[in-house]
Amino acid sequence: MTSETEKLCDLASGRWAEGRPDLALCLALRAIRLAPGDLTAHYLAINSIWLAHAQGIETLLQAWAHAVAPGLSIEAASEFLLDRFSDAPARYSLFAPLATLEFLRGNPVRAETLFGAGLETNLAPSTPDATAEDQIRAIDYEQAPHHLETAAAFLDATESWLEGRQGLVIVDIACGTGALASRLRPRASRLIGNDISPAMVEIARPRYDAMKQGDMVAILKGMEEIADVVTCAGAAYYLPDAAPLLAAAAGALRPGGQLIMTDYPAPEEMGPMVTCGGNRRHCRPPNLLRRLAAEAGLNEIGFVHALSYALPARIWCFAKAV
């Protein structure tokens, strides 16, 4: 990084901290013109576009591409980043927002490719946090825009698979504060929630007929009622191995019952992977998830591309074999 590029990046960071992503972007683009191979400048540009994307994703990304090289397309500029930074330790903070912007442009398959560039194979397990800060986190979680958008996308997919069905026993595992409950309720004869967090359970409790606190796999294994539907909106990323979740869901479902779940995709040629930055998310190649589901006795009904917590994901529907 030259001294001029470094100065521009410092100024861009300052404008970003002040809540001016438009000014941060202008400064970052100047830095890219001086040093097209500078990771910090691209990080500031892409993240500024993400914050300012309501002004027009296509126009802003095109300005970024032209800063890399005059006349360069957005697709070619993203390929430049893949070639240049696919091994950079800090690559997740660059490729995750770029993937989301590509999804919002209407290119979900390309978005998955870019998201995959921010993954690694270090699969040390992660677990949900259930600390004394849960109450604060639960209240924040309840109102977070990404959470509300994630729930809405999941429910849109769910309603397409449950269209016309009512009187169902629905088990909503890892339900958080219960964002799915109001739209699941009209289809349920009995609506059961579960979460590992005591604070989230207390907020969610009035929204369900019954609440079960604890690990989602253990709760499914211990279910006394036979479920028609099991929903899992996003929490599968806590698990390095999805097989126990799939097997437990199959065990809780009646024949023909449905598991509807979100999973983050890894590249098909890879095995399970994990995000190398941000909140730790375990990701699986779609064909691996299909195989694990089949081994658990679950048949694929279909999937839809969606954003889950502002990242490209797939919402899957599996049915227990009859």
VENBEL-V395735 format. One record per helix or strand. SS is the DSSP state (~ for helix, > for strand). FROM is the first residue (numbers start at 1). TO is the last residue. Records with the same first field share a line. If there is no record, write none. Layout:
SS=FROM-TO, FROM-TO
This chain:
~=3-17, 21-34, 39-51, 53-55, 57-68, 74-85, 92-104, 108-116, 134-143, 145-161, 181-185, 198-207, 216-221, 235-238, 243-252, 286-295
>=119-120, 168-172, 188-195, 210-213, 227-232, 253-266, 273-275, 282-285, 298-308, 311-320
